[in-house]
Amino acid sequence: MKSKFDFSVSRDNLILPFMGDVYEKFAMPVGWLVLRVLLGGGCSLKAGPS
């Protein structure tokens, strides 16, 4: 059974299947990091001094 937080992608669904390791080990974690930084920055700017 897959976890609801399991974002692994099967290589059959990728356009370039040989890039699967790069995607799982680099692109996905960096993408989540960028998303979290942008959302955190946006929230901190919104909650800043009024």
N, C-alpha and C positions, 0 to 999 in steps of 0.2 A: 504494500500500500504506500502510495506516495504521500509525503507530508504536504500540507497546504503551503509550506514555505520552500518547497523544492522547486527551484527555477531552472533545473537542468534541461537542456535542449538535446533532443536526439539528433545525431549527425545526419539523419535522413532529411530533416527539415531545413538544413543549412544550405545556402547557395554554394558556398565553398566548404565542403565537408572536411577537408584537410586542415582548415583553420579552427576546428572545434576546440582544440586545447588552448589556443590563444584566446578564444572567446571566453571559455570557462575560467581561465586562470588570470586573465588581464582585463578584457573589455567589460565583462559583467561586474566585477568588483569596482572598477574605476567608475563605471556608469552609476552604480548605487552610491558611491562616495560623492560624486558630483551632484546627484539629485539631493542627497542629504545636506550638503553644504549650501546649495541654492535655497532649499526650503528653510533651513535654519537661518540663513542670512535674511531672507525675506521676512520671516517671523520676527527676528530681532529688530529689523528696521521698522516694522509695523508697530512693535511694542515699545519702541524707543521713546525718548522724551517728547511729550506732546505739547 
